[in-house]
């Protein structure tokens, strides 16, 4: 797999990284990543994955851009208000890096079609904003043997984890909380979305290339108010109905 002169110049700062180099960049170009939700977490993650040269990105999102999104969803601008997020995202990412193929799915992922929507992917990055969909994505990834990077945020904090088989996300969250907080109700700082989305992109790139030590079976917790971060181990649930 050879790179054009434009690609060599474009990825120059990655190609000199000892942990990536040419082989790592080739793995990125050959990779197919699905992003479930291109909102607060998915927007910065998509931008950095496209900029890094991930070969194919599949944007799965049924929503349209609203003006209230623009405070944190940096994949879009004011002219995109009213457009489907997947279509607006494709235009932005193609403009950023024409070497990347962008697939779009402008529909909500549900239990019936989850397996088909992530089929053929090397990794799934879940940035959706509801627990029910996260659990559906997790079950589909476990069944297909696809690594799952999960990112979530609210108010001033966020979390990122990598789940590969066991433990899975269901071991961490057994069921949707009855009164889960939403960004619309409790708020969120836009820059925190950037932190979490960027960390999710870092974990995806590490897992795709074999660089460093991915957060497999671990969860990084970030607190923007205190400026602190910590990493905890996710314990496998022996009775988990998905991976147990």
Long-range contacts (C-beta under 8 A, 24 or more apart in sequence): 1-26, 1-29, 1-30, 3-29, 4-99, 6-99, 7-53, 7-99, 10-53, 10-97, 10-99, 11-52, 11-53, 14-52, 14-53, 17-211, 19-209, 19-211, 19-212, 20-209, 20-211, 24-209, 24-210, 24-211, 25-53, 27-208, 27-209, 27-210, 28-52, 28-53, 28-54, 28-55, 28-205, 28-208, 28-209, 29-53, 29-54, 29-55, 29-99, 30-55, 31-55, 31-56, 31-122, 31-123, 31-208, 32-56, 32-58, 32-120, 32-121, 32-122, 33-57, 33-58, 33-121, 33-122, 33-123, 33-124, 33-125, 33-204, 33-208, 34-58, 34-60, 34-117, 34-118, 34-121, 34-123, 34-124, 34-125, 35-59, 35-60, 35-124, 35-125, 35-127, 36-60, 36-61, 36-109, 36-124, 36-125, 36-126, 36-127, 36-128, 36-133, 36-137, 37-61, 37-126, 37-127, 37-128, 37-129, 37-133, 38-73, 38-75, 38-85, 38-86, 38-89, 38-127, 39-63, 39-69, 39-72, 39-73, 39-85, 39-127, 39-128, 39-129, 39-193, 40-72, 40-73, 40-127, 40-129, 40-153, 40-183, 40-188, 40-190, 40-193, 40-196, 40-197, 41-127, 41-151, 41-152, 41-153, 41-158, 41-193, 41-196, 41-197, 41-200, 42-75, 42-125, 42-127, 42-128, 42-197, 43-72, 43-73, 43-74, 43-75, 43-76, 43-89, 43-193, 43-197, 44-74, 44-75, 44-193, 44-194, 44-197, 44-198, 44-201, 45-125, 45-127, 45-151, 45-197, 45-198, 45-200, 45-201, 45-204, 46-75, 46-89, 46-93, 47-74, 47-75, 47-92, 47-93, 47-96, 48-197, 48-198, 48-201, 48-202, 49-125, 49-201, 49-204, 49-205, 50-93, 50-96, 50-97, 50-100, 50-102, 51-96, 51-97, 52-201, 52-205, 53-97, 53-99, 53-100, 54-100, 54-204, 54-205, 54-208, 55-100, 55-101, 56-100, 56-101, 56-102, 56-103, 57-93, 57-100, 57-101, 57-102, 57-103, 58-102, 58-103, 58-104, 58-105, 58-117, 58-121, 59-85, 59-86, 59-89, 59-90, 59-102, 59-103, 59-104, 59-105, 60-86, 60-105, 60-107, 60-109, 60-117, 61-85, 61-86, 61-89, 61-105, 61-106, 62-106, 62-107, 62-108, 71-190, 72-188, 72-189, 72-190, 72-191, 72-192, 72-193, 72-194, 73-193, 74-190, 74-194, 108-133, 109-133, 109-136, 109-137, 110-136, 111-136, 111-139, 114-139, 114-140, 115-140, 115-143, 115-144, 118-144, 118-146, 119-144, 121-146, 122-146, 122-147, 122-208, 123-147, 123-148, 123-149, 123-204, 123-207, 123-208, 124-148, 124-149, 125-149, 125-151, 125-200, 125-201, 125-204, 126-150, 126-151, 127-151, 127-152, 127-197, 127-200, 129-182, 129-183, 130-176, 130-180, 131-173, 131-175, 131-176, 131-177, 131-180, 132-176, 134-169, 134-173, 135-169, 135-170, 135-173, 135-175, 135-176, 137-169, 138-163, 138-168, 138-169, 138-170, 138-242, 139-170, 139-242, 141-168, 142-168, 142-242, 142-243, 147-207, 149-200, 149-203, 149-204, 149-207, 150-200, 151-196, 151-197, 151-199, 151-200, 152-196, 153-183, 153-188, 153-192, 153-193, 153-196, 154-181, 154-182, 154-183, 154-186, 154-188, 155-181, 155-186, 155-187, 155-188, 155-189, 155-192, 156-188, 156-189, 156-192, 156-223, 156-224, 156-225, 157-192, 157-221, 157-222, 157-223, 157-224, 157-225, 158-192, 158-193, 158-195, 158-196, 158-199, 158-221, 158-222, 158-224, 159-196, 159-219, 159-220, 159-221, 159-222, 160-196, 160-199, 160-200, 160-203, 160-215, 160-219, 160-220, 160-222, 161-215, 161-218, 161-219, 161-220, 161-234, 162-203, 162-207, 162-214, 162-215, 162-216, 162-217, 162-218, 163-216, 163-217, 163-234, 164-216, 164-217, 165-243, 166-236, 166-240, 166-243, 166-244, 167-217, 167-234, 167-235, 167-236, 167-237, 167-240, 167-243, 168-240, 168-242, 168-243, 170-237, 170-240, 170-241, 170-242, 170-243, 171-234, 171-235, 171-236, 171-237, 171-240, 171-243, 172-219, 172-234, 174-237, 189-224, 191-224, 192-222, 192-224, 195-222, 195-224, 196-222
